[in-house]
Amino acid sequence: MIEIAVRRGHTLYVYGDQKRLLFTIPLGSGQRDGLLGYTSATVNVQLGSTIYTYGSHGGLISVTPTS
């Protein structure tokens, strides 16, 4: 279960129970790149014109192009 997601530089750190690191996601340096939001089950990040959704174990769930 995801408890918090924190961006540090060009990396997103996703933590679970007792602040245990679950996984990291590399982020770009573009103006639109970054964390969009998270729930206890997913993390959404945007890189360029694409939104990526990751599950609570770091696996990629979906890729959605934006306009």
C-alpha positions in Angstrom: 0.0 0.0 0.0 1.3 3.4 -1.0 1.5 6.0 1.8 3.4 8.8 0.3 5.2 9.8 -3.0 7.9 12.4 -2.9 9.9 14.0 -5.7 13.6 14.7 -5.2 15.3 16.1 -8.2 14.5 14.0 -11.2 13.4 10.9 -9.2 10.0 10.1 -7.5 10.3 8.0 -4.4 7.3 6.0 -3.4 7.0 4.8 0.2 4.7 2.3 2.0 4.1 1.2 5.5 6.5 2.6 8.1 8.1 4.8 5.4 9.6 1.7 3.7 10.8 2.5 0.1 8.6 0.6 -2.3 10.1 1.8 -5.6 11.5 4.8 -7.5 10.4 6.3 -10.8 12.8 8.4 -12.9 11.3 11.7 -14.0 12.3 14.0 -16.8 13.2 17.6 -16.5 10.5 18.9 -18.9 8.0 21.6 -17.8 5.2 19.0 -17.8 7.1 16.2 -16.1 6.2 15.2 -12.6 3.9 13.6 -10.1 0.2 14.1 -10.9 -1.1 12.3 -7.9 -1.3 9.0 -6.0 -3.7 6.8 -4.1 -3.0 3.9 -1.8 -2.9 1.6 -4.9 -1.5 3.7 -7.8 0.9 6.6 -8.7 0.3 8.8 -11.7 3.2 10.6 -13.4 3.4 12.7 -16.5 6.4 12.6 -18.8 6.0 15.0 -21.7 2.6 14.4 -23.2 2.1 10.9 -21.7 0.6 9.9 -18.3 2.0 6.7 -16.7 0.1 4.8 -14.0 2.1 2.5 -11.7 0.7 0.0 -9.2 1.7 -0.3 -5.5 4.6 -2.7 -6.4 6.1 -0.4 -9.1 4.6 -2.2 -12.1 3.3 -0.2 -15.0 -0.5 -0.4 -15.2 -1.3 1.9 -18.1 0.0 4.5 -20.5 -2.2 7.3 -21.6 -1.3 10.0 -24.2 -2.5 13.5 -23.5 -3.3 16.2 -26.1 
